[in-house]
């Protein structure tokens, strides 16, 4: 049975987009000492400013969050409303981990399409690497008094996306099911050697780091060619395929794995007929698809829920994949540049691995992917990342990305997200003007 085409009863547009620097609130200078409150406020107020409005113009607030204070989760929508001056407006916390951007836009679009709201602020924030020091302040919590969280606990955050009573623990699945198995299945399907796979994955990491080097808000910005030179290598690929860049989950190396970071992102959504009141270049949300379910059954390349998200979004937008000029992939693991870009129709089946080697997916290539730097360089901050990936697409379409700007701002972009292993989201964006 095919996917039935569904559309908004009232057009929906994105008029504001922003994200904070990504990093570590214990160390990264731009965000050092900040709590989730400051991070969320930064992204939200910047998004409102980019839309040319203030908090008083917002009808509803949607806040995405997975782990508000390290290992503690709170009803932070009320805190956000206080900090943003939205105390007397409807607000709600929601989350589907890294796919919260697509789900948030689906909720915001539904509020607008129904006529209940005209402007909705969708924001997300995470502080994943540190928590409040309860032992130091037992009776009065001090938000800025933080201690480092044991990295093994961060695996627990993701693990709860799976039904632990009836499914393999994520500790086993994340190393195989979400990384090694899909890429090995791809290699088998298209007759690639492991050397070819390794070269393609390393090349994808090099390209996305080139993007991050031109993004002042990315967590890691040093290009691999410079790292290789400092390590005594005359050729960057020799460095990438050396023990300096070790296997993490064969055939995925350290350069292809996400970095857990802190940060926030926000989007301002309004009725399409009003969009040009606020911006000369509104970005219309013409398609959105979301689904949840186990990663796959027998075939690692056949992720049914992920495919369903693409089909829903494309049907809603009446999209021909040949229209896509920019693709955002939630690349927790770098092989998704290959497998997901082909699932999206951005590349023909069996073509993407060679495109990686040719450097076509960098910001200055003909098939750009993740110009902000992706999860391996920009960093992954769970719920906020899914929103930031959409924000980057909007900023590219508006021509506001500085040194990493695509030469001709895209007219059509698709964003993809994978949240906690079992939530998927896809959006289709079209620029007006």
C-alpha positions in Angstrom: 0.0 0.0 0.0 1.4 3.4 -1.0 1.8 6.5 1.1 -1.3 8.7 0.8 -0.4 12.3 0.0 -1.3 14.7 2.9 -0.9 18.5 2.9 -1.3 21.4 5.3 -4.7 23.0 5.2 -2.8 26.3 5.6 0.7 26.8 4.3 3.6 26.8 6.8 6.9 28.7 6.6 10.2 29.0 8.6 11.1 32.6 9.1 13.8 32.4 11.7 16.7 29.9 12.4 19.7 29.8 14.8 21.9 27.6 16.8 24.5 28.3 19.5 28.2 27.3 19.3 28.4 23.5 20.1 30.9 22.3 22.6 31.4 21.6 26.3 30.1 24.1 28.9 33.0 23.1 31.2 35.6 24.0 28.6 34.5 25.6 25.3 35.2 29.4 25.6 32.1 30.6 23.8 29.7 28.7 26.0 31.8 28.0 29.1 29.8 28.2 32.4 26.4 28.3 30.6 23.4 26.2 31.8 20.7 24.9 29.5 18.8 28.1 30.3 21.3 30.4 28.8 21.9 28.1 25.8 18.2 27.8 25.1 17.7 31.6 25.4 20.7 32.3 23.1 19.4 30.2 20.3 15.7 31.2 20.7 16.4 34.9 20.9 18.7 34.8 17.9 16.1 32.9 15.9 13.4 35.5 16.9 15.8 38.3 15.9 16.4 36.6 12.5 12.7 36.5 12.0 12.3 40.2 12.9 10.0 39.5 15.8 10.1 39.4 19.6 8.7 37.0 22.1 5.4 38.9 22.4 4.6 37.8 18.8 4.9 34.1 19.6 1.7 32.2 20.1 3.1 28.8 21.3 6.4 27.5 22.6 7.6 23.9 21.9 10.8 22.8 23.7 12.7 19.6 22.8 15.0 18.1 25.4 16.4 14.7 26.2 18.7 15.3 29.3 18.2 18.8 30.8 20.9 18.6 33.5 23.1 15.7 32.6 21.3 12.7 34.0 18.3 14.7 35.2 15.3 15.5 33.0 12.9 18.3 33.9 9.8 20.0 32.6 12.0 22.7 31.1 9.3 24.2 29.0 8.1 26.2 32.0 11.7 27.3 32.7 12.1 28.3 29.0 8.9 30.3 29.1 10.1 32.3 32.1 13.5 33.0 30.5 12.0 34.0 27.1 9.1 36.1 28.4 6.5 33.6 27.4 5.0 32.9 30.8 1.4 33.3 29.8 1.6 31.5 26.5 1.0 27.8 25.8 4.2 25.7 26.1 5.1 22.0 26.1 8.1 19.9 26.3 8.5 17.1 23.7 11.3 14.9 22.6 12.1 12.2 20.1 15.9 12.5 20.6 17.8 13.6 17.5 14.7 13.5 15.3 12.9 16.2 17.4 13.5 18.8 14.7 11.2 17.1 12.3 8.6 16.2 14.9 8.7 19.7 16.3 8.0 21.2 12.9 5.2 18.7 12.4 3.6 19.8 15.7 4.2 23.5 15.0 2.9 23.2 11.4 -0.2 21.4 12.7 -0.9 24.3 15.2 -0.6 26.8 12.4 -2.5 24.9 9.8 -5.4 24.4 12.2 -5.6 28.2 12.7 -5.0 27.9 16.4 -1.6 29.7 16.1 0.1 32.0 13.7 3.7 31.9 15.0 5.3 29.0 16.9 8.8 28.9 18.4 10.4 25.5 18.3 13.6 25.2 20.4 15.8 22.4 21.7 18.7 22.3 24.2 21.0 19.7 25.7 23.8 19.7 28.3 25.1 16.2 27.9 28.5 16.1 29.5 28.1 17.6 33.0 25.5 17.8 35.7 24.7 19.8 38.8 27.0 18.8 41.7 24.3 17.7 44.2 26.9 16.7 46.8 28.3 20.2 46.9 24.9 22.0 47.1 22.4 19.6 48.8 19.8 22.2 49.8 20.0 24.9 47.2 21.0 23.9 43.7 23.6 26.1 41.9 23.1 25.6 38.1 26.7 26.7 37.3 28.3 24.3 39.9 28.8 21.3 37.6 30.7 18.1 37.5 31.8 15.9 34.6 29.4 13.0 33.9 30.9 9.5 33.5 30.9 9.0 29.7 29.4 5.5 30.1 26.3 7.1 31.5 25.7 8.8 28.1 25.2 5.4 26.6 22.3 5.0 28.9 20.7 8.1 27.5 20.6 6.5 24.1 19.8 3.0 25.3 16.4 4.0 26.5 15.3 4.6 23.0 15.1 0.8 22.7 12.7 -1.5 24.6 15.3 -3.2 26.8 13.0 -6.0 27.9 12.5 -7.2 24.3 15.3 -5.8 22.2 19.1 -6.2 22.1 20.8 -3.7 24.4 22.1 -0.6 22.6 25.6 -1.4 23.9 25.6 -4.3 21.5 23.5 -2.8 18.8 25.2 0.6 18.4 28.5 -1.0 17.5 27.0 -3.3 14.9 23.4 -2.6 14.0 23.8 1.1 13.5 27.3 1.2 12.1 29.1 -1.9 10.9 26.2 -4.0 9.5 24.7 -1.4 7.2 28.1 -0.5 5.6 29.1 -4.1 5.3 25.8 -4.9 3.7 26.3 -2.0 1.3 29.8 -3.2 0.4 28.4 -6.7 -0.3 25.5 -5.4 -2.4 27.7 -3.3 -4.7 30.8 -5.5 -4.7 33.1 -3.0 -2.9 36.3 -4.1 -1.2 37.0 -3.0 2.4 39.8 -0.8 1.1 37.2 1.0 -1.1 34.8 1.3 1.8 37.5 2.7 4.1 38.6 5.2 1.5 35.1 6.4 0.9 34.3 6.8 4.7 37.6 8.6 5.3 36.9 10.9 2.4 33.4 11.7 3.8 35.0 12.6 7.1 37.6 14.9 5.4 34.8 16.7 3.5 32.6 17.3 6.5 35.6 18.5 8.5 36.3 21.0 5.7 32.8 22.3 6.2 33.2 22.6 10.0 36.5 24.5 9.6 34.5 27.3 8.0 31.8 27.3 10.7 32.8 29.3 13.8 30.1 27.5 15.8 31.4 24.0 15.2 33.0 22.1 18.0 36.1 20.8 16.2 37.4 22.9 13.3 40.9 21.8 12.4 41.0 20.2 9.0 42.4 16.7 8.7 45.0 17.8 6.2 46.5 20.1 8.9 46.2 17.3 11.6 48.0 14.9 9.2 50.8 17.3 8.5 51.3 17.9 12.3 51.5 14.2 12.8 54.2 13.8 10.1 52.1 12.6 7.2 52.6 14.0 3.7 49.3 12.6 2.5 46.0 13.2 4.5 44.6 9.8 3.4 47.6 8.0 4.7 46.9 9.6 8.1 43.2 8.8 7.9 43.9 5.1 7.3 46.6 4.8 9.9 46.4 3.8 13.6 46.2 7.5 14.4 42.6 7.2 13.3 41.7 3.8 14.8 38.8 1.5 14.1 35.9 2.0 16.5 33.3 -0.4 14.9 34.9 -1.9 11.9 34.7 -0.6 9.2 34.0 2.7 11.0 37.0 4.7 12.3 37.1 7.3 15.0 36.8 10.1 12.4 33.4 8.8 11.5 31.8 8.8 14.9 29.7 11.5 16.6 31.1 13.7 19.3 28.7 14.3 22.2 28.4 18.0 22.9 26.3 20.7 24.6 24.3 23.3 22.7 20.9 24.7 21.6 19.0 25.5 18.4 15.7 27.1 17.4 13.3 27.7 14.6 10.5 30.2 14.1 7.5 29.0 12.2 4.6 31.0 10.8 1.6 30.9 8.5 2.9 31.0 4.9 0.6 33.8 3.9 2.3 36.0 6.5 5.9 35.0 5.9 6.9 37.9 3.7 5.9 40.3 6.5 9.0 39.1 8.3 11.6 38.0 5.7 12.3 38.5 2.0 13.3 34.8 1.7 10.8 32.6 3.5 11.5 28.9 3.5 8.3 26.9 3.1 7.9 23.6 5.0 6.3 21.6 2.2 6.8 18.1 3.4 7.4 16.4 6.7 7.5 12.7 7.6 8.1 10.9 10.9 8.0 7.3 12.0 9.2 5.2 14.9 10.2 1.5 15.0 13.1 -0.9 15.3 16.1 0.0 13.1 15.7 -3.0 10.7 14.7 -6.6 10.7 16.7 -8.9 8.4 18.3 -6.4 6.0 20.5 -3.7 7.5 19.8 -1.5 4.5 16.1 -1.9 4.8 15.2 0.4 7.7 11.4 0.5 7.3 10.6 3.4 9.6 13.3 5.5 7.9 12.0 4.8 4.5 8.5 5.6 5.6 9.6 9.0 6.8 11.1 9.8 3.4 8.0 8.5 1.6 5.6 10.6 3.8 7.7 13.8 3.3 8.2 13.3 -0.4 4.5 12.5 -1.0 3.4 15.6 0.9 5.8 17.8 -1.0 5.2 16.1 -4.3 9.0 16.0 -4.6 11.2 14.6 -7.3 14.5 13.8 -5.7 16.3 15.4 -8.6 15.1 18.8 -7.2 17.2 18.4 -4.1 20.1 20.9 -3.9 21.2 20.4 -0.3 20.9 17.3 2.0 21.3 17.2 5.8 21.9 13.8 7.2 22.0 13.1 10.9 25.4 11.4 10.6 26.0 9.8 14.0 28.2 7.5 12.0 29.8 8.6 8.7 28.5 5.7 6.6 25.1 7.5 6.7 26.5 10.0 4.2 26.5 7.0 1.8 23.5 4.9 2.8 21.0 7.7 3.7 21.9 9.9 0.7 21.0 7.0 -1.6 17.8 6.3 0.3 16.9 10.0 -0.1 17.5 9.8 -3.8 20.2 12.4 -3.7 22.5 9.8 -5.3 21.7 6.9 -7.5 22.0 3.4 -5.9 25.7 2.5 -5.7 26.9 6.0 -6.6 27.4 7.7 -3.3 30.6 5.9 -2.1 32.5 7.2 -5.2 31.1 10.7 -4.8 32.6 10.8 -1.3 36.0 10.0 -2.7 35.6 12.7 -5.3 34.8 15.3 -2.7 31.5 16.1 -4.2 29.7 16.5 -0.8 31.7 19.3 0.7 30.2 22.8 0.8 31.9 23.7 -2.5 30.9 20.4 -4.2 28.0 19.8 -6.5 26.2 17.6 -3.9 26.7 19.3 -0.5 25.9 17.4 2.7 26.0 18.8 6.2 27.7 22.1 5.6 27.7 22.9 9.4 30.1 20.0 10.1 27.9 17.1 11.0 27.9 15.0 14.1 31.6 14.1 13.8 32.8 17.8 13.8 30.0 20.1 14.6 29.0 17.6 17.3 25.8 15.8 18.3 23.7 17.3 21.0 20.7 15.0 20.8 17.4 17.0 20.5 19.1 20.2 19.6 21.1 18.6 16.8 17.9 17.7 14.8 16.8 21.3 15.0 20.2 22.7 14.2 20.4 20.6 11.0 17.2 22.1 9.8 18.4 25.6 10.9 21.6 25.1 8.8 19.5 24.2 5.8 17.4 27.4 6.3 20.5 29.5 6.7 22.0 28.0 3.5 18.8 28.7 1.6 18.8 32.3 2.8 22.5 32.7 1.8 23.6 33.4 5.4 26.4 30.8 5.9 29.5 32.9 5.4 32.6 31.0 4.3 30.8 27.7 4.1 28.0 29.1 2.0 26.9 27.1 -1.0 27.7 29.2 -4.1 24.1 29.3 -5.3 21.7 29.2 -2.3 19.6 26.0 -2.6 16.0 26.3 -3.6 15.1 22.9 -2.3 16.6 21.1 0.7 15.9 17.8 2.5 16.8 17.1 6.1 17.0 13.7 7.7 17.2 12.7 11.3 17.7 9.5 13.3 16.7 9.8 17.0 17.9 7.3 19.6 18.0 4.6 17.1 14.3 4.2 16.6 12.8 7.6 15.7 13.1 9.0 12.2 12.2 12.4 10.7 12.5 13.9 7.2 11.6 17.5 6.1 11.3 19.0 2.6 12.0 22.7 2.4 11.5 25.1 -0.5 12.7 28.7 -0.7 10.6 31.5 -2.0 12.2 34.7 -3.4 
